[in-house]
Amino acid sequence: MIGSFFVQIRNGYIFEAQLKHYRVMAMLGLIIVLFVAAIVCAFVLPNEKVSNHEKDWDV
């Protein structure tokens, strides 16, 4: 019964729930970092580097 709570890896046993927790937290961290990076890049990068078309308010 105890064996069902563990996953066997080459050098020993890792608690399955703990392993899943780290995967979820790593994925959440990556999503948050990418989201913040996308917002920051919109303000940091000048528009001329991103596109060369005229802005709507300049037409």
PAFIFI-230198 format. One record per residue: residue number from 1; residue in three letters; x, y, z of N, C-alpha, C in turn. Coordinates in nm, 2 decimals. Example, Ala and Ser with C-alpha at 12.3 -4.5 7.8 and 13.67 -1.06 7.14 Angstrom:
% PAFIFI-230198
(1 "ALA" (1.32 -0.57 0.78) (1.23 -0.45 0.78) (1.32 -0.33 0.78))
(2 "SER" (1.28 -0.22 0.71) (1.37 -0.11 0.71) (1.29 0.00 0.79))
END
This chain:
% PAFIFI-230198
(1 "MET" (0.08 -0.12 0.00) (0.00 0.00 0.00) (0.09 0.13 0.00))
(2 "ILE" (0.19 0.13 0.08) (0.28 0.24 0.08) (0.35 0.26 -0.06))
(3 "GLY" (0.38 0.16 -0.13) (0.44 0.17 -0.25) (0.36 0.24 -0.36))
(4 "SER" (0.23 0.25 -0.34) (0.15 0.32 -0.44) (0.17 0.47 -0.43))
(5 "PHE" (0.22 0.52 -0.32) (0.24 0.66 -0.30) (0.37 0.71 -0.35))
(6 "PHE" (0.46 0.62 -0.39) (0.59 0.66 -0.43) (0.62 0.62 -0.58))
(7 "VAL" (0.70 0.70 -0.64) (0.74 0.68 -0.78) (0.89 0.64 -0.78))
(8 "GLN" (0.92 0.53 -0.84) (1.06 0.48 -0.84) (1.14 0.56 -0.95))
(9 "ILE" (1.25 0.62 -0.91) (1.34 0.69 -1.00) (1.48 0.61 -0.99))
(10 "ARG" (1.57 0.63 -1.07) (1.70 0.56 -1.08) (1.77 0.55 -0.94))
(11 "ASN" (1.78 0.66 -0.87) (1.86 0.66 -0.75) (1.78 0.65 -0.63))
(12 "GLY" (1.65 0.62 -0.63) (1.57 0.61 -0.51) (1.43 0.64 -0.54))
(13 "TYR" (1.36 0.69 -0.43) (1.22 0.72 -0.44) (1.19 0.86 -0.42))
(14 "ILE" (1.10 0.92 -0.49) (1.05 1.06 -0.47) (0.90 1.06 -0.44))
(15 "PHE" (0.86 1.13 -0.35) (0.72 1.14 -0.31) (0.64 1.20 -0.43))
(16 "GLU" (0.54 1.13 -0.48) (0.48 1.17 -0.60) (0.40 1.30 -0.58))
(17 "ALA" (0.34 1.32 -0.47) (0.26 1.45 -0.45) (0.36 1.57 -0.45))
(18 "GLN" (0.48 1.55 -0.39) (0.57 1.66 -0.39) (0.63 1.69 -0.53))
(19 "LEU" (0.65 1.58 -0.60) (0.70 1.60 -0.74) (0.60 1.68 -0.83))
(20 "LYS" (0.47 1.64 -0.81) (0.37 1.71 -0.89) (0.36 1.86 -0.84))
(21 "HIS" (0.37 1.88 -0.71) (0.36 2.02 -0.66) (0.47 2.10 -0.72))
(22 "TYR" (0.59 2.05 -0.73) (0.70 2.13 -0.79) (0.68 2.16 -0.94))
(23 "ARG" (0.62 2.06 -1.01) (0.60 2.08 -1.15) (0.49 2.19 -1.17))
(24 "VAL" (0.39 2.19 -1.09) (0.28 2.29 -1.10) (0.34 2.42 -1.07))
(25 "MET" (0.41 2.43 -0.96) (0.47 2.56 -0.92) (0.57 2.62 -1.03))
(26 "ALA" (0.65 2.53 -1.09) (0.74 2.57 -1.19) (0.66 2.62 -1.32))
(27 "MET" (0.56 2.55 -1.35) (0.48 2.59 -1.47) (0.41 2.73 -1.44))
(28 "LEU" (0.36 2.74 -1.32) (0.29 2.87 -1.28) (0.39 2.98 -1.29))
(29 "GLY" (0.51 2.96 -1.23) (0.62 3.06 -1.23) (0.66 3.10 -1.37))
(30 "LEU" (0.67 3.00 -1.46) (0.70 3.03 -1.60) (0.60 3.12 -1.67))
(31 "ILE" (0.47 3.08 -1.65) (0.36 3.16 -1.71) (0.36 3.30 -1.66))
(32 "ILE" (0.38 3.32 -1.53) (0.38 3.46 -1.47) (0.50 3.54 -1.53))
(33 "VAL" (0.62 3.47 -1.53) (0.73 3.55 -1.59) (0.71 3.59 -1.73))
(34 "LEU" (0.66 3.50 -1.81) (0.64 3.53 -1.95) (0.53 3.64 -1.97))
(35 "PHE" (0.43 3.63 -1.89) (0.32 3.74 -1.89) (0.38 3.87 -1.86))
(36 "VAL" (0.45 3.88 -1.75) (0.51 4.01 -1.71) (0.61 4.06 -1.81))
(37 "ALA" (0.69 3.97 -1.87) (0.79 4.00 -1.97) (0.72 4.06 -2.10))
(38 "ALA" (0.60 4.01 -2.13) (0.53 4.06 -2.25) (0.48 4.20 -2.22))
(39 "ILE" (0.43 4.22 -2.10) (0.38 4.36 -2.07) (0.50 4.46 -2.06))
(40 "VAL" (0.61 4.42 -2.00) (0.72 4.51 -1.99) (0.78 4.54 -2.13))
(41 "CYS" (0.79 4.44 -2.21) (0.85 4.46 -2.35) (0.76 4.56 -2.43))
(42 "ALA" (0.63 4.56 -2.41) (0.55 4.66 -2.48) (0.58 4.80 -2.44))
(43 "PHE" (0.63 4.82 -2.32) (0.67 4.96 -2.28) (0.81 4.99 -2.31))
(44 "VAL" (0.90 4.89 -2.30) (1.04 4.91 -2.31) (1.09 4.93 -2.46))
(45 "LEU" (1.04 4.84 -2.54) (1.08 4.84 -2.69) (1.01 4.96 -2.76))
(46 "PRO" (1.09 5.04 -2.83) (1.03 5.15 -2.91) (0.95 5.09 -3.02))
(47 "ASN" (0.84 5.16 -3.06) (0.75 5.11 -3.17) (0.83 5.10 -3.30))
(48 "GLU" (0.93 5.18 -3.32) (1.00 5.18 -3.45) (1.07 5.04 -3.47))
(49 "LYS" (1.11 4.98 -3.36) (1.18 4.85 -3.37) (1.08 4.74 -3.39))
(50 "VAL" (0.96 4.76 -3.35) (0.86 4.65 -3.36) (0.79 4.65 -3.50))
(51 "SER" (0.75 4.77 -3.54) (0.68 4.79 -3.67) (0.71 4.92 -3.73))
(52 "ASN" (0.69 4.93 -3.86) (0.73 5.05 -3.93) (0.60 5.12 -3.99))
(53 "HIS" (0.48 5.08 -3.96) (0.36 5.14 -4.01) (0.33 5.26 -3.93))
(54 "GLU" (0.25 5.35 -3.99) (0.21 5.48 -3.92) (0.11 5.44 -3.81))
(55 "LYS" (0.12 5.52 -3.70) (0.02 5.50 -3.59) (-0.11 5.56 -3.63))
(56 "ASP" (-0.22 5.51 -3.58) (-0.35 5.56 -3.61) (-0.37 5.71 -3.58))
(57 "TRP" (-0.31 5.75 -3.47) (-0.33 5.89 -3.44) (-0.24 5.99 -3.51))
(58 "ASP" (-0.14 5.93 -3.59) (-0.05 6.02 -3.68) (-0.11 6.04 -3.82))
(59 "VAL" (-0.21 5.96 -3.85) (-0.27 5.96 -3.99) (-0.36 6.08 -4.01))
END
